[in-house]
Amino acid sequence: MSHTIDLRSDTVTRPTEAMRRAMAAAEVGDDVYAEDPTVSRLETLSADMLGMEAGLFVPSGTQGNLAALMAHCERGDEYIVGHNAHTYQFEGGGAAVLGSIQPQPVPLDDQGCMDLDAAMAAIKPDDAHFARTRLLCLENTWWGRALPMAYLKGAEDKARSHGLAMHLDGARLFNAAVAHDCPAADITRHFDSVSFCLSKGLGAPVGSVVCGNRALIDRARRWRKVLGGGMRQAGIIAAAGIHALEHHVARLAEDHQRAERLAAGLEAIDGLRVFRTGTNMLMLEPRVVTGTALAEALAGEGIRVNPGARLRLVTHLDVDDADIERVIAVMPRLLDSLASSEHAT
Ligand SMILES: *Cc1c(COP(=O)(O)O)cnc(C)c1O
């Protein structure tokens, strides 16, 4: 049988041979003593690419967002955030649990945008009854969608006029930059802090980087230690991050093209609703059979997808053109046999 095609997430990529060589050759030191030259190089490279002063290497995007939120906000402060944003829904409530920071969720539309007037209306008055609203937190890409540039500008203008700082959960920042065909710095210039993942489409095994001005990153560095993220000879994994930033950014366009090809191929098949995002993700809703049944049938063919009523399919470094064609090719047969077995019961 042919190899497994894993479309669950872009986190599943394995380091390439060249990346492993860079890791093996990395010069290292104890980064808690600020003596790992490879970690420092990754932090500087990241900050430069984002047009920011300083960077901080962290083990995960979740920790990067939390350390940034804690660097912006104190106990009793709050951040405004989308109702289904990662920093609200998918990080175990970390800001509240560990930071004593209250999230103020606001609805996002199907493009990942909030009504900015409604968001500003959620800012609390300066009064002991209320948490202090400090920060607006956006996410880009959001469920695979690159936020419109004009929206970022509008959000920044409004937030600044109300004295709020801006944080970007840019787990897939470079996918957004590639989708807009612009440098990442064109996106990040609207923010005071940005966290992005090396471990997703960029193909590194571990790690994220938080960037911002030096004072903010110093505070985040302190919180990283408190959160257990002070790592020692981390240059071994930082080297993978440097390799990813130097070799795997432009190629994200290939992932986006493969997601487009997959979407086009699947749209032509009866019984499927396809939702494109413009980056490396698409959602799939079977019309007659359940998403769970289809995910199971795909697994039987060695094709893994994130299950649910709406299946999520993600392209990445370890998915090639032949894989995409195989997924499109097996689909009609799977849907037919599922539909007929449903009919029989
Ligand atoms: C993956 C992801 C994160 C967190 O990254 P981890 O490294 O898995 O902790 C944060 N935000 C978004 C939008 C993500 O997709």
The ligand as a Tripos MOL2 file, in Angstrom:
@<TRIPOS>MOLECULE
LIG
   15    15     1     0     0
SMALL
NO_CHARGES

@<TRIPOS>ATOM
      1 C1         -1.2350   26.1870   16.4420 C.3       1 LIG1
      2 C2         -1.7480   27.4840   16.8560 C.ar      1 LIG1
      3 C3         -1.3260   28.0880   18.0470 C.ar      1 LIG1
      4 C4         -0.4910   27.4160   19.0980 C.3       1 LIG1
      5 O1          0.5630   26.6950   18.7010 O.3       1 LIG1
      6 P1          1.1320   25.4270   19.5140 P.3       1 LIG1
      7 O2          2.5410   25.4330   19.1120 O.co2     1 LIG1
      8 O3          0.3410   24.2620   19.0390 O.co2     1 LIG1
      9 O4          0.9530   25.6750   20.9840 O.co2     1 LIG1
     10 C5         -1.7860   29.3650   18.3200 C.ar      1 LIG1
     11 N1         -2.6310   29.9870   17.4890 N.ar      1 LIG1
     12 C6         -3.0740   29.4240   16.3520 C.ar      1 LIG1
     13 C7         -3.9940   30.2040   15.4770 C.3       1 LIG1
     14 C8         -2.6490   28.1580   16.0000 C.ar      1 LIG1
     15 O5         -3.0980   27.6000   14.8580 O.3       1 LIG1
@<TRIPOS>BOND
     1     1     2 1
     2     2     3 ar
     3     2    14 ar
     4     3     4 1
     5     3    10 ar
     6     4     5 1
     7     5     6 1
     8     6     7 2
     9     6     8 1
    10     6     9 1
    11    10    11 ar
    12    11    12 ar
    13    12    13 1
    14    12    14 ar
    15    14    15 1
@<TRIPOS>SUBSTRUCTURE
     1 LIG1         1 GROUP 0 **** ****
